[in-house]
Amino acid sequence: MLLIPKEATRSFSSSIESVFKDNPKVKLIYPLKSDFYNQDKHQVIIDNLDINGQDFVILDHGGYFCDLASSLYEKYKEHFLGITEMTANGHYRYQKVPLKVPLQSIAETELKRSGDFSASQNIVHYTERALRDRFSLRLYGSQLLNAAVIGLGNLGEGIVDELNRLSGNAPYVYDIDPVKVVRLGANSIRYSSKEQVLQQCNLLFLCSGNISISEEEFGNISSEKYLSTVTSADDELELDGLVARGVLTLVEKCELVSTYKNRRGVKIHLIAHGSAVNTLSPMSMADETVQLFLAAHIQAAHNIASYLYTQRDCGIVELSKADESRIAATWLRWFS
């Protein structure tokens, strides 16, 4: 088995090497995230996979292999059985590329929704802890914080629900899809344009999975902001690029928060340093609902590895209702 830890995982869980170092069946490789989007680096990644004539399945978590899938097929042909994808952002990325192998996605299964609901709660609680411990700010009942949610996927919707439940104040929301906004109901939200959100709100939950705030928008921010993201800093902010181009400058870093300034000198605080809060919080990873979508991801890989689909079935296929029901029933036996 080849394991490619995400950069955020390596940063916050430095013990990952020690967990697998004595297991001869696991090989760790460390391409940078940017390598997956750089065609000049693709061949290096492919060569490092070192398949040795074996059939293999890729278990993806974020659409990292969408740009490499065709090249992998050209090199390994029938040994490349297919791909599984866990996240909605990754699912969306794969929809935009031609696939020569089957891809089984669990992004839109009911099992994933259950986990996303719990993750949303943990994101809000972790953010509240960081605000309280670092800035002596209270998320609930505070007159100093005005919250907004950008992006209304499963996690964004869950965060809106949690903010409503705990504070009683409808948060501002923005999404490029008006249908998602309408689905929440007018009583639970205050809809605004993104420009208004960035002007009126100082606590922003970034949930789009695809550059919630652009470089130009960061440059125009004129008042202090607190940002909490649900995906990686690269996907949600393109943070490394912003820093490299001088749009943001790091001025302080502590356990829970990194503080940057834009070119105007305005402070922008990144909760959990801009990384996905729901994957860093011990509370999130200890949540029993995590087992649901992990089991679904493993089931999807099993389906492809068992030759349930062939390369004639190339494209995205969903997990079957029978698989979902079996996983849910097993989870209830162990955790209910």
Short mmCIF file of the C-alpha atoms (twelve columns), coordinates in Angstrom:
data_MODEL
# 
_entry.id   MODEL 
# 
loop_
_atom_site.group_PDB 
_atom_site.id 
_atom_site.type_symbol 
_atom_site.label_atom_id 
_atom_site.label_alt_id 
_atom_site.label_comp_id 
_atom_site.label_asym_id 
_atom_site.label_seq_id 
_atom_site.Cartn_x 
_atom_site.Cartn_y 
_atom_site.Cartn_z 
_atom_site.pdbx_PDB_model_num 
ATOM 1   C CA . MET A 1   0.000   0.000  0.000   1 
ATOM 2   C CA . LEU A 2   1.215   3.478  -0.891  1 
ATOM 3   C CA . LEU A 3   0.203   6.292  1.449   1 
ATOM 4   C CA . ILE A 4   0.462   9.987  0.519   1 
ATOM 5   C CA . PRO A 5   -0.184  12.101 3.643   1 
ATOM 6   C CA . LYS A 6   -1.593  15.573 3.042   1 
ATOM 7   C CA . GLU A 7   0.770   18.407 3.874   1 
ATOM 8   C CA . ALA A 8   -1.526  19.610 6.687   1 
ATOM 9   C CA . THR A 9   -1.542  16.084 8.136   1 
ATOM 10  C CA . ARG A 10  2.245   16.005 8.141   1 
ATOM 11  C CA . SER A 11  2.407   19.457 9.738   1 
ATOM 12  C CA . PHE A 12  0.024   18.689 12.574  1 
ATOM 13  C CA . SER A 13  0.630   14.937 12.987  1 
ATOM 14  C CA . SER A 14  4.385   14.538 12.759  1 
ATOM 15  C CA . SER A 15  4.144   11.050 14.287  1 
ATOM 16  C CA . ILE A 16  2.596   9.588  11.119  1 
ATOM 17  C CA . GLU A 17  5.972   8.247  9.955   1 
ATOM 18  C CA . SER A 18  6.506   6.385  13.216  1 
ATOM 19  C CA . VAL A 19  3.106   4.705  12.904  1 
ATOM 20  C CA . PHE A 20  4.001   3.073  9.582   1 
ATOM 21  C CA . LYS A 21  7.795   2.901  9.584   1 
ATOM 22  C CA . ASP A 22  7.933   -0.757 10.706  1 
ATOM 23  C CA . ASN A 23  5.177   -1.939 8.371   1 
ATOM 24  C CA . PRO A 24  6.787   -3.411 5.238   1 
ATOM 25  C CA . LYS A 25  3.423   -3.322 3.423   1 
ATOM 26  C CA . VAL A 26  3.128   0.475  3.639   1 
ATOM 27  C CA . LYS A 27  5.271   2.907  1.685   1 
ATOM 28  C CA . LEU A 28  5.025   6.632  2.383   1 
ATOM 29  C CA . ILE A 29  5.699   9.119  -0.410  1 
ATOM 30  C CA . TYR A 30  5.634   12.905 -0.081  1 
ATOM 31  C CA . PRO A 31  4.843   14.880 -3.221  1 
ATOM 32  C CA . LEU A 32  3.791   18.465 -2.592  1 
ATOM 33  C CA . LYS A 33  0.187   19.351 -3.216  1 
ATOM 34  C CA . SER A 34  1.294   21.783 -5.914  1 
ATOM 35  C CA . ASP A 35  2.979   18.884 -7.741  1 
ATOM 36  C CA . PHE A 36  -0.422  17.388 -8.548  1 
ATOM 37  C CA . TYR A 37  -1.337  20.529 -10.485 1 
ATOM 38  C CA . ASN A 38  2.013   20.919 -12.226 1 
ATOM 39  C CA . GLN A 39  2.321   18.803 -15.387 1 
ATOM 40  C CA . ASP A 40  6.106   18.944 -15.163 1 
ATOM 41  C CA . LYS A 41  5.893   17.039 -11.853 1 
ATOM 42  C CA . HIS A 42  3.339   14.420 -12.915 1 
ATOM 43  C CA . GLN A 43  5.852   11.926 -14.260 1 
ATOM 44  C CA . VAL A 44  7.801   12.009 -10.991 1 
ATOM 45  C CA . ILE A 45  4.652   11.205 -9.021  1 
ATOM 46  C CA . ILE A 46  3.713   8.389  -11.417 1 
ATOM 47  C CA . ASP A 47  7.191   6.858  -11.257 1 
ATOM 48  C CA . ASN A 48  7.187   7.002  -7.447  1 
ATOM 49  C CA . LEU A 49  3.997   4.942  -7.322  1 
ATOM 50  C CA . ASP A 50  6.167   1.918  -8.232  1 
ATOM 51  C CA . ILE A 51  3.248   -0.447 -8.991  1 
ATOM 52  C CA . ASN A 52  5.411   -3.376 -10.151 1 
ATOM 53  C CA . GLY A 53  2.768   -4.995 -12.324 1 
ATOM 54  C CA . GLN A 54  0.114   -5.157 -9.617  1 
ATOM 55  C CA . ASP A 55  -3.515  -4.114 -9.960  1 
ATOM 56  C CA . PHE A 56  -4.284  -1.004 -7.907  1 
ATOM 57  C CA . VAL A 57  -7.048  1.378  -6.823  1 
ATOM 58  C CA . ILE A 58  -6.553  5.023  -5.812  1 
ATOM 59  C CA . LEU A 59  -8.452  6.200  -2.730  1 
ATOM 60  C CA . ASP A 60  -8.580  9.951  -3.225  1 
ATOM 61  C CA . HIS A 61  -9.572  12.624 -0.705  1 
ATOM 62  C CA . GLY A 62  -9.899  15.887 -2.573  1 
ATOM 63  C CA . GLY A 63  -9.532  15.193 -6.299  1 
ATOM 64  C CA . TYR A 64  -5.739  15.228 -6.261  1 
ATOM 65  C CA . PHE A 65  -5.392  12.656 -9.037  1 
ATOM 66  C CA . CYS A 66  -7.900  14.181 -11.460 1 
ATOM 67  C CA . ASP A 67  -5.154  15.679 -13.625 1 
ATOM 68  C CA . LEU A 68  -3.053  12.496 -13.504 1 
ATOM 69  C CA . ALA A 69  -5.764  9.928  -14.177 1 
ATOM 70  C CA . SER A 70  -5.283  9.810  -17.964 1 
ATOM 71  C CA . SER A 71  -1.489  9.533  -17.686 1 
ATOM 72  C CA . LEU A 72  -1.822  6.777  -15.091 1 
ATOM 73  C CA . TYR A 73  -4.118  4.862  -17.415 1 
ATOM 74  C CA . GLU A 74  -1.747  5.254  -20.353 1 
ATOM 75  C CA . LYS A 75  1.119   3.812  -18.317 1 
ATOM 76  C CA . TYR A 76  -0.617  1.056  -16.340 1 
ATOM 77  C CA . LYS A 77  -3.627  0.206  -18.565 1 
ATOM 78  C CA . GLU A 78  -5.647  -2.673 -17.118 1 
ATOM 79  C CA . HIS A 79  -3.675  -2.650 -13.836 1 
ATOM 80  C CA . PHE A 80  -5.275  0.713  -13.000 1 
ATOM 81  C CA . LEU A 81  -8.666  -0.525 -11.804 1 
ATOM 82  C CA . GLY A 82  -10.199 2.787  -10.782 1 
ATOM 83  C CA . ILE A 83  -10.527 5.576  -8.228  1 
ATOM 84  C CA . THR A 84  -12.647 6.318  -5.185  1 
ATOM 85  C CA . GLU A 85  -13.359 9.867  -4.005  1 
ATOM 86  C CA . MET A 86  -14.559 10.967 -0.571  1 
ATOM 87  C CA . THR A 87  -15.111 14.710 -0.809  1 
ATOM 88  C CA . ALA A 88  -17.622 16.900 -2.623  1 
ATOM 89  C CA . ASN A 89  -14.810 19.141 -3.839  1 
ATOM 90  C CA . GLY A 90  -12.974 16.158 -5.306  1 
ATOM 91  C CA . HIS A 91  -16.181 14.830 -6.870  1 
ATOM 92  C CA . TYR A 92  -16.653 18.189 -8.588  1 
ATOM 93  C CA . ARG A 93  -13.083 18.146 -9.906  1 
ATOM 94  C CA . TYR A 94  -13.460 14.691 -11.403 1 
ATOM 95  C CA . GLN A 95  -16.686 15.729 -13.120 1 
ATOM 96  C CA . LYS A 96  -14.650 18.159 -15.216 1 
ATOM 97  C CA . VAL A 97  -12.121 15.640 -16.604 1 
ATOM 98  C CA . PRO A 98  -12.562 12.682 -19.000 1 
ATOM 99  C CA . LEU A 99  -12.133 9.396  -17.148 1 
ATOM 100 C CA . LYS A 100 -10.907 6.139  -18.672 1 
ATOM 101 C CA . VAL A 101 -11.512 4.154  -15.480 1 
ATOM 102 C CA . PRO A 102 -14.493 3.880  -13.117 1 
ATOM 103 C CA . LEU A 103 -14.636 6.294  -10.198 1 
ATOM 104 C CA . GLN A 104 -16.877 5.503  -7.246  1 
ATOM 105 C CA . SER A 105 -17.745 8.602  -5.228  1 
ATOM 106 C CA . ILE A 106 -19.203 8.670  -1.729  1 
ATOM 107 C CA . ALA A 107 -19.440 12.469 -1.634  1 
ATOM 108 C CA . GLU A 108 -23.209 12.548 -1.970  1 
ATOM 109 C CA . THR A 109 -24.177 9.480  0.053   1 
ATOM 110 C CA . GLU A 110 -26.421 9.725  3.097   1 
ATOM 111 C CA . LEU A 111 -23.576 8.204  5.124   1 
ATOM 112 C CA . LYS A 112 -21.352 11.176 4.283   1 
ATOM 113 C CA . ARG A 113 -24.117 13.618 5.224   1 
ATOM 114 C CA . SER A 114 -24.261 12.197 8.742   1 
ATOM 115 C CA . GLY A 115 -20.543 12.674 9.194   1 
ATOM 116 C CA . ASP A 116 -20.671 16.162 7.716   1 
ATOM 117 C CA . PHE A 117 -23.353 17.187 10.209  1 
ATOM 118 C CA . SER A 118 -21.138 16.216 13.145  1 
ATOM 119 C CA . ALA A 119 -18.103 17.808 11.493  1 
ATOM 120 C CA . SER A 120 -20.021 21.088 11.163  1 
ATOM 121 C CA . GLN A 121 -20.711 21.132 14.885  1 
ATOM 122 C CA . ASN A 122 -17.064 20.494 15.674  1 
ATOM 123 C CA . ILE A 123 -15.909 23.254 13.312  1 
ATOM 124 C CA . VAL A 124 -18.074 25.782 15.155  1 
ATOM 125 C CA . HIS A 125 -16.915 24.568 18.574  1 
ATOM 126 C CA . TYR A 126 -13.212 24.606 17.626  1 
ATOM 127 C CA . THR A 127 -13.600 28.100 16.192  1 
ATOM 128 C CA . GLU A 128 -15.322 29.268 19.372  1 
ATOM 129 C CA . ARG A 129 -12.492 27.836 21.460  1 
ATOM 130 C CA . ALA A 130 -9.840  29.618 19.376  1 
ATOM 131 C CA . LEU A 131 -11.697 32.936 19.540  1 
ATOM 132 C CA . ARG A 132 -12.161 32.647 23.288  1 
ATOM 133 C CA . ASP A 133 -8.647  31.475 24.165  1 
ATOM 134 C CA . ARG A 134 -6.717  33.717 21.772  1 
ATOM 135 C CA . PHE A 135 -8.839  36.868 21.592  1 
ATOM 136 C CA . SER A 136 -11.205 36.654 24.596  1 
ATOM 137 C CA . LEU A 137 -14.126 36.769 22.177  1 
ATOM 138 C CA . ARG A 138 -17.351 34.843 22.605  1 
ATOM 139 C CA . LEU A 139 -18.994 33.421 19.508  1 
ATOM 140 C CA . TYR A 140 -22.400 33.199 21.162  1 
ATOM 141 C CA . GLY A 141 -24.229 36.342 22.193  1 
ATOM 142 C CA . SER A 142 -21.292 38.583 21.308  1 
ATOM 143 C CA . GLN A 143 -21.914 42.048 19.969  1 
ATOM 144 C CA . LEU A 144 -18.342 42.129 18.661  1 
ATOM 145 C CA . LEU A 145 -18.663 39.304 16.147  1 
ATOM 146 C CA . ASN A 146 -20.826 39.232 13.047  1 
ATOM 147 C CA . ALA A 147 -20.732 35.779 11.438  1 
ATOM 148 C CA . ALA A 148 -21.121 34.732 7.819   1 
ATOM 149 C CA . VAL A 149 -20.912 31.433 5.934   1 
ATOM 150 C CA . ILE A 150 -19.523 31.403 2.385   1 
ATOM 151 C CA . GLY A 151 -20.458 28.205 0.548   1 
ATOM 152 C CA . LEU A 152 -23.535 26.119 1.337   1 
ATOM 153 C CA . GLY A 153 -22.528 22.535 0.757   1 
ATOM 154 C CA . ASN A 154 -23.164 19.949 3.481   1 
ATOM 155 C CA . LEU A 155 -20.624 21.524 5.847   1 
ATOM 156 C CA . GLY A 156 -21.769 25.070 5.179   1 
ATOM 157 C CA . GLU A 157 -25.404 24.165 5.808   1 
ATOM 158 C CA . GLY A 158 -24.432 22.367 8.995   1 
ATOM 159 C CA . ILE A 159 -22.509 25.393 10.253  1 
ATOM 160 C CA . VAL A 160 -25.528 27.634 9.577   1 
ATOM 161 C CA . ASP A 161 -27.712 25.228 11.581  1 
ATOM 162 C CA . GLU A 162 -25.245 25.136 14.465  1 
ATOM 163 C CA . LEU A 163 -24.862 28.918 14.599  1 
ATOM 164 C CA . ASN A 164 -28.647 29.296 14.626  1 
ATOM 165 C CA . ARG A 165 -29.045 26.673 17.327  1 
ATOM 166 C CA . LEU A 166 -26.440 28.071 19.672  1 
ATOM 167 C CA . SER A 167 -26.683 31.799 19.160  1 
ATOM 168 C CA . GLY A 168 -30.194 32.394 17.928  1 
ATOM 169 C CA . ASN A 169 -28.832 34.970 15.480  1 
ATOM 170 C CA . ALA A 170 -29.248 34.166 11.808  1 
ATOM 171 C CA . PRO A 171 -25.812 34.313 10.131  1 
ATOM 172 C CA . TYR A 172 -25.181 36.036 6.831   1 
ATOM 173 C CA . VAL A 173 -24.710 33.578 3.957   1 
ATOM 174 C CA . TYR A 174 -23.415 33.654 0.411   1 
ATOM 175 C CA . ASP A 175 -23.300 30.982 -2.280  1 
ATOM 176 C CA . ILE A 176 -22.966 31.250 -6.043  1 
ATOM 177 C CA . ASP A 177 -25.967 28.879 -6.350  1 
ATOM 178 C CA . PRO A 178 -29.185 30.668 -5.266  1 
ATOM 179 C CA . VAL A 179 -31.017 27.324 -5.000  1 
ATOM 180 C CA . LYS A 180 -28.793 26.331 -2.067  1 
ATOM 181 C CA . VAL A 181 -29.585 29.615 -0.342  1 
ATOM 182 C CA . VAL A 182 -33.346 29.238 -0.821  1 
ATOM 183 C CA . ARG A 183 -33.199 25.683 0.545   1 
ATOM 184 C CA . LEU A 184 -32.163 26.989 3.975   1 
ATOM 185 C CA . GLY A 185 -35.283 29.123 4.391   1 
ATOM 186 C CA . ALA A 186 -35.511 32.843 4.911   1 
ATOM 187 C CA . ASN A 187 -35.971 32.618 8.697   1 
ATOM 188 C CA . SER A 188 -32.598 30.987 9.381   1 
ATOM 189 C CA . ILE A 189 -30.294 33.198 7.311   1 
ATOM 190 C CA . ARG A 190 -29.525 36.692 6.104   1 
ATOM 191 C CA . TYR A 191 -28.596 36.512 2.441   1 
ATOM 192 C CA . SER A 192 -26.011 38.981 1.133   1 
ATOM 193 C CA . SER A 193 -23.668 39.393 -1.780  1 
ATOM 194 C CA . LYS A 194 -20.079 38.358 -1.141  1 
ATOM 195 C CA . GLU A 195 -19.035 42.009 -1.290  1 
ATOM 196 C CA . GLN A 196 -21.510 42.827 1.494   1 
ATOM 197 C CA . VAL A 197 -20.396 39.829 3.549   1 
ATOM 198 C CA . LEU A 198 -16.762 40.921 3.362   1 
ATOM 199 C CA . GLN A 199 -17.711 44.464 4.379   1 
ATOM 200 C CA . GLN A 200 -20.226 43.717 7.144   1 
ATOM 201 C CA . CYS A 201 -18.930 40.540 8.795   1 
ATOM 202 C CA . ASN A 202 -15.740 39.885 10.725  1 
ATOM 203 C CA . LEU A 203 -16.087 36.123 11.371  1 
ATOM 204 C CA . LEU A 204 -16.166 34.140 8.142   1 
ATOM 205 C CA . PHE A 205 -16.663 30.388 7.804   1 
ATOM 206 C CA . LEU A 206 -15.216 29.476 4.394   1 
ATOM 207 C CA . CYS A 207 -16.939 26.403 2.995   1 
ATOM 208 C CA . SER A 208 -16.827 26.626 -0.798  1 
ATOM 209 C CA . GLY A 209 -13.825 24.312 -1.227  1 
ATOM 210 C CA . ASN A 210 -12.627 26.446 -4.110  1 
ATOM 211 C CA . ILE A 211 -11.076 29.864 -3.304  1 
ATOM 212 C CA . SER A 212 -13.739 31.465 -1.121  1 
ATOM 213 C CA . ILE A 213 -11.890 34.801 -1.110  1 
ATOM 214 C CA . SER A 214 -9.922  35.909 -4.157  1 
ATOM 215 C CA . GLU A 215 -6.564  37.679 -4.198  1 
ATOM 216 C CA . GLU A 216 -8.250  40.932 -5.130  1 
ATOM 217 C CA . GLU A 217 -10.796 40.567 -2.332  1 
ATOM 218 C CA . PHE A 218 -8.046  39.913 0.217   1 
ATOM 219 C CA . GLY A 219 -6.302  43.063 -0.933  1 
ATOM 220 C CA . ASN A 220 -9.488  45.094 -0.483  1 
ATOM 221 C CA . ILE A 221 -10.282 43.918 3.053   1 
ATOM 222 C CA . SER A 222 -10.320 47.024 5.209   1 
ATOM 223 C CA . SER A 223 -11.290 45.708 8.660   1 
ATOM 224 C CA . GLU A 224 -10.016 42.922 10.921  1 
ATOM 225 C CA . LYS A 225 -11.270 39.414 10.045  1 
ATOM 226 C CA . TYR A 226 -11.338 35.964 11.640  1 
ATOM 227 C CA . LEU A 227 -11.424 33.118 9.083   1 
ATOM 228 C CA . SER A 228 -12.282 29.463 9.718   1 
ATOM 229 C CA . THR A 229 -11.999 26.995 6.812   1 
ATOM 230 C CA . VAL A 230 -13.438 23.533 6.223   1 
ATOM 231 C CA . THR A 231 -10.934 22.441 3.568   1 
ATOM 232 C CA . SER A 232 -7.205  22.988 3.158   1 
ATOM 233 C CA . ALA A 233 -5.706  26.454 3.062   1 
ATOM 234 C CA . ASP A 234 -4.703  25.872 -0.564  1 
ATOM 235 C CA . ASP A 235 -8.186  24.909 -1.759  1 
ATOM 236 C CA . GLU A 236 -10.050 27.524 0.239   1 
ATOM 237 C CA . LEU A 237 -7.547  30.396 0.151   1 
ATOM 238 C CA . GLU A 238 -4.565  29.500 -2.062  1 
ATOM 239 C CA . LEU A 239 -2.604  30.653 0.976   1 
ATOM 240 C CA . ASP A 240 0.916   29.808 -0.207  1 
ATOM 241 C CA . GLY A 241 0.395   31.818 -3.382  1 
ATOM 242 C CA . LEU A 242 -1.009  34.795 -1.481  1 
ATOM 243 C CA . VAL A 243 2.043   34.829 0.760   1 
ATOM 244 C CA . ALA A 244 4.487   34.342 -2.133  1 
ATOM 245 C CA . ARG A 245 2.963   37.279 -4.015  1 
ATOM 246 C CA . GLY A 246 2.988   39.519 -0.948  1 
ATOM 247 C CA . VAL A 247 -0.805  39.775 -0.704  1 
ATOM 248 C CA . LEU A 248 -0.599  38.445 2.867   1 
ATOM 249 C CA . THR A 249 2.321   38.623 5.292   1 
ATOM 250 C CA . LEU A 250 2.588   36.434 8.380   1 
ATOM 251 C CA . VAL A 251 3.035   38.538 11.506  1 
ATOM 252 C CA . GLU A 252 2.277   36.104 14.347  1 
ATOM 253 C CA . LYS A 253 1.647   32.403 14.895  1 
ATOM 254 C CA . CYS A 254 0.415   30.659 18.030  1 
ATOM 255 C CA . GLU A 255 -1.066  27.254 18.791  1 
ATOM 256 C CA . LEU A 256 -4.559  27.900 17.448  1 
ATOM 257 C CA . VAL A 257 -4.239  30.891 15.116  1 
ATOM 258 C CA . SER A 258 -1.948  32.438 12.509  1 
ATOM 259 C CA . THR A 259 -2.232  36.189 11.994  1 
ATOM 260 C CA . TYR A 260 -1.470  37.840 8.662   1 
ATOM 261 C CA . LYS A 261 -1.674  41.388 7.379   1 
ATOM 262 C CA . ASN A 262 -2.714  42.439 3.905   1 
ATOM 263 C CA . ARG A 263 -1.052  45.271 2.014   1 
ATOM 264 C CA . ARG A 264 -3.302  47.744 3.790   1 
ATOM 265 C CA . GLY A 265 -1.932  46.561 7.133   1 
ATOM 266 C CA . VAL A 266 -5.262  44.998 8.144   1 
ATOM 267 C CA . LYS A 267 -5.040  41.903 10.357  1 
ATOM 268 C CA . ILE A 268 -6.544  38.647 9.073   1 
ATOM 269 C CA . HIS A 269 -6.589  35.813 11.603  1 
ATOM 270 C CA . LEU A 270 -6.666  32.225 10.295  1 
ATOM 271 C CA . ILE A 271 -8.144  29.755 12.777  1 
ATOM 272 C CA . ALA A 272 -6.048  26.542 12.787  1 
ATOM 273 C CA . HIS A 273 -3.570  28.368 10.518  1 
ATOM 274 C CA . GLY A 274 -5.993  28.128 7.599   1 
ATOM 275 C CA . SER A 275 -6.146  24.334 7.638   1 
ATOM 276 C CA . ALA A 276 -9.351  22.318 7.737   1 
ATOM 277 C CA . VAL A 277 -10.597 22.736 11.287  1 
ATOM 278 C CA . ASN A 278 -12.661 19.551 11.149  1 
ATOM 279 C CA . THR A 279 -9.600  17.364 10.463  1 
ATOM 280 C CA . LEU A 280 -7.392  18.939 13.138  1 
ATOM 281 C CA . SER A 281 -9.755  18.877 16.100  1 
ATOM 282 C CA . PRO A 282 -9.333  15.707 18.214  1 
ATOM 283 C CA . MET A 283 -13.049 15.984 18.950  1 
ATOM 284 C CA . SER A 284 -13.839 15.712 15.228  1 
ATOM 285 C CA . MET A 285 -11.719 12.650 14.579  1 
ATOM 286 C CA . ALA A 286 -13.037 10.894 17.708  1 
ATOM 287 C CA . ASP A 287 -16.635 11.352 16.561  1 
ATOM 288 C CA . GLU A 288 -18.210 7.954  15.884  1 
ATOM 289 C CA . THR A 289 -19.893 9.161  12.691  1 
ATOM 290 C CA . VAL A 290 -16.430 9.371  11.105  1 
ATOM 291 C CA . GLN A 291 -16.610 5.577  10.888  1 
ATOM 292 C CA . LEU A 292 -19.582 5.833  8.521   1 
ATOM 293 C CA . PHE A 293 -17.867 7.614  5.662   1 
ATOM 294 C CA . LEU A 294 -14.551 5.844  6.240   1 
ATOM 295 C CA . ALA A 295 -16.397 2.542  5.876   1 
ATOM 296 C CA . ALA A 296 -18.116 3.855  2.752   1 
ATOM 297 C CA . HIS A 297 -14.758 4.842  1.250   1 
ATOM 298 C CA . ILE A 298 -13.313 1.402  1.977   1 
ATOM 299 C CA . GLN A 299 -16.426 -0.264 0.530   1 
ATOM 300 C CA . ALA A 300 -16.063 1.774  -2.646  1 
ATOM 301 C CA . ALA A 301 -12.435 0.676  -2.979  1 
ATOM 302 C CA . HIS A 302 -13.456 -2.935 -2.352  1 
ATOM 303 C CA . ASN A 303 -16.074 -2.723 -5.092  1 
ATOM 304 C CA . ILE A 304 -13.510 -1.573 -7.640  1 
ATOM 305 C CA . ALA A 305 -10.782 -3.957 -6.442  1 
ATOM 306 C CA . SER A 306 -13.287 -6.839 -6.716  1 
ATOM 307 C CA . TYR A 307 -13.749 -6.013 -10.420 1 
ATOM 308 C CA . LEU A 308 -17.382 -5.073 -9.813  1 
ATOM 309 C CA . TYR A 309 -16.765 -2.415 -12.450 1 
ATOM 310 C CA . THR A 310 -14.561 -2.629 -15.518 1 
ATOM 311 C CA . GLN A 311 -12.872 0.028  -17.599 1 
ATOM 312 C CA . ARG A 312 -15.919 -0.110 -19.862 1 
ATOM 313 C CA . ASP A 313 -17.761 1.475  -16.906 1 
ATOM 314 C CA . CYS A 314 -15.507 4.532  -16.976 1 
ATOM 315 C CA . GLY A 315 -16.957 7.612  -15.306 1 
ATOM 316 C CA . ILE A 316 -18.502 8.379  -11.937 1 
ATOM 317 C CA . VAL A 317 -20.672 5.772  -10.253 1 
ATOM 318 C CA . GLU A 318 -22.396 6.119  -6.893  1 
ATOM 319 C CA . LEU A 319 -22.277 3.731  -3.957  1 
ATOM 320 C CA . SER A 320 -25.301 1.433  -4.137  1 
ATOM 321 C CA . LYS A 321 -28.194 1.715  -1.685  1 
ATOM 322 C CA . ALA A 322 -27.508 -1.880 -0.641  1 
ATOM 323 C CA . ASP A 323 -23.936 -0.951 0.330   1 
ATOM 324 C CA . GLU A 324 -25.156 2.114  2.223   1 
ATOM 325 C CA . SER A 325 -27.760 0.075  4.120   1 
ATOM 326 C CA . ARG A 326 -25.264 -2.615 5.071   1 
ATOM 327 C CA . ILE A 327 -22.745 -0.064 6.388   1 
ATOM 328 C CA . ALA A 328 -25.447 1.804  8.324   1 
ATOM 329 C CA . ALA A 329 -26.747 -1.411 9.906   1 
ATOM 330 C CA . THR A 330 -23.223 -2.429 10.950  1 
ATOM 331 C CA . TRP A 331 -22.584 1.029  12.427  1 
ATOM 332 C CA . LEU A 332 -25.816 0.830  14.462  1 
ATOM 333 C CA . ARG A 333 -24.837 -2.544 15.894  1 
ATOM 334 C CA . TRP A 334 -21.527 -1.148 17.146  1 
ATOM 335 C CA . PHE A 335 -22.319 2.438  18.088  1 
ATOM 336 C CA . SER A 336 -26.030 2.806  18.840  1 
# 
